[in-house]
Amino acid sequence: MKSVLIIDDDRLIRKTLNSHLTKRGFEVQLAESGEAGLRRFAEACPDLVLLDIRLPDTDGLEVLRRITEQGTRTAVLMMTAFDDMQSTITATKIGAFEYLVKPLSFIDLDLTMDK
């Protein structure tokens, strides 16, 4: 079973994504902050991370850096409610697989995850 870690401070988004991905057969882990997400990442070593760029305790780009520094093959999809080209470019350079704008379309999310 493929595993996904969702790192987002919005409870409703975590709940909605958890429900959708569980129905698709994924094992889902949840984290509400960057530090909690990094701890869960170290424990679970998921196949995929859905990472919000704006978190209450640390910047999502910093979390992305710390994940990619570990040299795992985990794909990271960045999520944001703000369509900011500079953040998109930075995230891609750091190692994000894709950058999705909220509100997320489950069709777009599923297509991206299937890549």
N, C-alpha and C positions, 0 to 999 in steps of 0.2 A: 504494500500500500504506500502510495506517495504521501509525503507529509508537507504541510504548509504552516508557516509561522506568520501570523498577522500582528503587526506592530502598529497600533493606531490608538490615539487617546480618546476617540469618539466611541462610546459604548455601543451605540446603535449600529455604527458601521462594522464594528467587530462582530456583533451579534448577527447582522445580515450576511456578512461574508462567511462567517462560521456555518450558518445554516445552508447557504448555497454550496459551499465546498464540501461539507459533510455529505450532502445529497449526491454529490458527484463522486463520492468514494474516497475523499482525502481524509487523512488524519490531520486534525487542525489543533494548533497551539495558539494561545492568545497572549498578548502583552499590551499593557496600556501606556507604557513609556519606553524610552530608548534604553535605559539601563535594565529594565525588566526584560525587554526584548533581547538584549545581548546575553543575559543570563539564560533565558530559554533557548536561545540559539546554541549556546555552549552545551546545554544539557541534551537537546534533541537533535542537533545537526540536521535541520530540515532540508528537503529537496528544493523548496521555494520559500522566499520571504516576500510578503506584501508589506511594504514599509511606507508609512506616512512621512512626508518631508518635514512637517511641523509637529513637533512633539513638545510636551510641557517641560521636560528636563534637559533635553539635548536636541540638537539639530539632526534631522533624518540623514543628512549628508554625512555627518560624523559617524552615525551608526553604520551607514553603508561602508565608509572607509574601514571601520573596525571589522566589519564582516569580511570584506574582500581581502584584508591583510592576513586573514587566517588561511587563505589559500584553498578554501573548499570549492567544490563545484556547484555550490548553491546559487541558483538564479535569484536575483533580487528585482522585483517590480516596484518602482517608486510610485506613490500615489499623492496627489495634492488637489486641493480645491482651487489653487491659484495657478493659472497657466502662465508660468514664468520661463521664458526661453533660456535665460542664463542658468537657472537651476537645472533645467533639462540637459543642457550641454555639460554642466559640471557633473551631474549624476551619471551620465553616459561615460564620461571620461574616467570616473572613479570605478565604474564597472557595473552599473545598473543595466539589466537586460532590456528594460522598457520603462517608460514614464507614462502613467495613466492619469487623466484628469477626472476628478470627482465632479458630479456624481458618476460613479462607475456604471457602465453598461455591462451587464452580465455576459452579453454576447461578445463584446470586445475583450472582456476579461478572459472568458473561456478560450477564445481564439488565440490570445496572447499566451495563455498558459499552455495550450496545446503545442506551441512552437517549441 
